[in-house]
């Protein structure tokens, strides 16, 4: 094979990068587009804003539909239970509650196990890894979207100790992903001739531009989900800002998310208006006016409460991770009985949750209805009375948090009731870890913190230590518990403050979050989601390099990989594709690195009989008789080149902050030493 000059392997950028594939011609056989890098999409504003607004619209509609479905299922369950109690007694009512909860859970877990096993969880760790820059094949699809939405409704209706937030954030990202796949992909395709003027051209997708646009849209979808669940548009923006970290927060995202969350919030108000309802019926929202005054004498108690909650949330995170690990190891011993064993286990646990909540509720004394006008659960009590523990445990987590946050129900929920509910709900939430239940921990942790805070506030009020209402303590405890579990500060404060509709509480909520986070960080290195990412070995790149990198150089991090010539025989390309690497250096036998070819680019050169399994890949019809493939026509001819002695921390920032995917490692004279990809860097960081 003749040697080719470096200049002959380089293409020049054309006038426009925004032309769709349809109607395009093949120009000279090489790629028309320049490789702009991983942080640029250069798409028409109409396309990106169209996807943004469409995502906000559909997220709001889906959330509204899911709320109505949960509301109907829960009301049917409670009405049937109360009818059984009135006709045959409390035990019959408990049996009916257990039966309906088990049916809901059984339908949900069967949908997951037989249609979309990846939906058996919140989806937040995988979603976070994708937004961080990882390639996550088969994470988002129409099937996972449908199954996750249906099973999230069933999980909440069944009475599992979960919320809707985690799956809803993933649903928002899933919607945005599908919209980008439909509307954005045509603008990042181009024809590339692969074997002479008479051969059929290949359809090549500019993966970096598509991935960048997709991640921007998925971030918008997640923010819209939080906005509609809590009626907190600012909270949705800050939540996703902390979720993706500031390093992955692109300049255009702030205004784009601002507009999207505003639009979907207004749409929710409009939908409620059309149904003759009020938005406060569907979200955790405190109606004004309410008494949430606090005094300076409460500040030390708030700080002590936050410190205790900081310890509790650290232990809660560890317990959930331990339970999930134990359940996973025990499940492997019953592998021959799967998926029926896990289906049975999930259904039994739903029944256990209903039974435990009901039995603990029987310990409470019936209380006369007060003047607050809030909705309580009667359970085993006579008309005009309510069961305080059942109102916190048997009801949905959203309605329970409303009761705890209220400033108008002083004396209606006592310290003992709150504390018993806290112990029960926390135990059930920990025991749920590892089961395929698509629920979020956002509202669940808010409820646990609110229960503990309300019990502390009521106890201090009974002892004469404070005159403030226990609802204020519930707000502080809720934010302190939430921030410790998620290890988020700004989002926790703003979401809770927007829920209680009182900015005067911002200062004490911030105090509680600061104290709780300080305690939590001293006990846990990472939040729950980040720890799950590490245990699942998801490709997540931390914002900062580990300290052990200080003693390493670039050459210490790269691993051997197959190099391809500019024009490679078909069998050599097939051999390279059998490896795990996503990036392949292109070079002559003794020459420097001429460029980097991705796995998807190589597959675009293969005959149509080669099956593609990556979402960004289009396989072209290539003449079967072409035994030499022009790799140089689909490679990136201007890769980042790093000297082998470069300190590892400096190299790390190239990937973590600049978003680069792969770099060539060379000697100081330009001799090729190896290739370092993002995945290899993550693996190296975890090894050391």
Secondary structure, 3 states (H helix, E strand, C coil): CCCCCCHHHCCCCCCCCCCCCCCCCCCCCCCCCCCCCCCCCCCCHHHHHHHHHHHHHHHHHHHHHHHHHHHHHHHHHHHHHHHHHHHHCHHHHHHHHHHHHHHHHHHHHHHHHHHCHHHCCCCHHHHHHHHHCCCCCCCCCHHHHHHHHHHHHHHHHHCCCCECHHHHHHHHHHHHHHHHHHHCHHHHEEEECCCCCCCCCEEEECHHHHHHHHHHHHHHHHHHHHHHHHCCHHHHHHHHHHHHCHHHCCCCHHHHHHHHHHHHHHHHHHHHHHHCCCHHHCCCCCCCCCCCCCCHHHHHHHHHHHHHHHHHHHHHHHHHHHHHHHHHHHHHHCHHHCCHHHHHHHHHHHHHHHHHHHHHHCCCCEEECCCCCCCCCCCCCCCCEEEHHHHHHCCCHHHHHHHHHCCCCCCCCCHHHHHHHHHHHHHHHHHCCCCCCCCECHHHHHHHHHHHHHHHHHHHHHCCCCCCCHHHHHHHHHHHHHHHHHCCCHHHHHHHHHHHCCHHHHHHHHHHHHHHHHHHHHHCCCCHHHHHHHHCCCCCCCCCCCHHHHHCEHHHHCECCCCECCEEEHHHHHHHHCCCCCEEEEECCCCCEEEEEEHHHHHCCCCCCCCCCCCCCCCCCCCCCCCEEEHHHCCECCCEEEECCCEHHHHHHHHHCCCCCEEEEECCCCCEEEEEEHHHHHHHHHHC
